[in-house]
């Protein structure tokens, strides 16, 4: 699993993770594990697997560190 930091959380149920390598990765609330979307905020450390969605790369199995 990779580690990153929550960069942005939207009111629409998705957000972006700063992967630490100069890029951001999309995540959707349906890809969270052990945490609700409402518990997330910018700056939190998370682990995730990189996967592919309909529109390109996305974070899957997102968990708080």
N, C-alpha and C positions, 0 to 999 in steps of 0.2 A: 504494500500500500504506500502511496505517496502522501506527503504532508504539505499543507498549504494554510493560508490565512483567508478568512472570509473578507472579501474586498467590498462587496456591495450586496445588500438585501433589498429586494423590492417589495411593494405592497401586493404584487400580483402572483406571489408564490414561487419565485425563482430568484437566483442571485448569481454571483460570480466569485470564484476562488482565485486568489493570487497564488500561482503555483511555485513562485520563487525562482523561476527561470526566465523571467521577462514576459510571461504570458498569463492570461486569465482564462479560466475554464468555467463554462456555464454549469449550473446545477439547478435541478427542479426539486420542489418539496417532496415529490414522490420518490426521490432517490436518497432520502435521509434514513438513517438507522439509529434508533435509540435516542432520538431527539425530535422535538416538533419544530416546525418552521418558525413558530412564534418565539422559541427560545434562542434563536440565532441572532447575533449582532456582529457588526463589523469589527474586525480585529481578533476574532476567536480563531484558535488553531484547530484544524480538522485533518483527518485522514480520509483518503478516497482512492478509488480505482478509476482510471481513465477508460471511458467507453465511447461508443458512438451512438448518437441519436439520429433522428430523422434529418436534423439540420446541421449535423457535424459533431465534433468532439464534445463530450460532456462528462461531468463527474458523476460517478455512481457509488453506492455504498458509503455515503458521506457520514462520518462519525466525529463527534467532538473528541479532542485529545485529552 
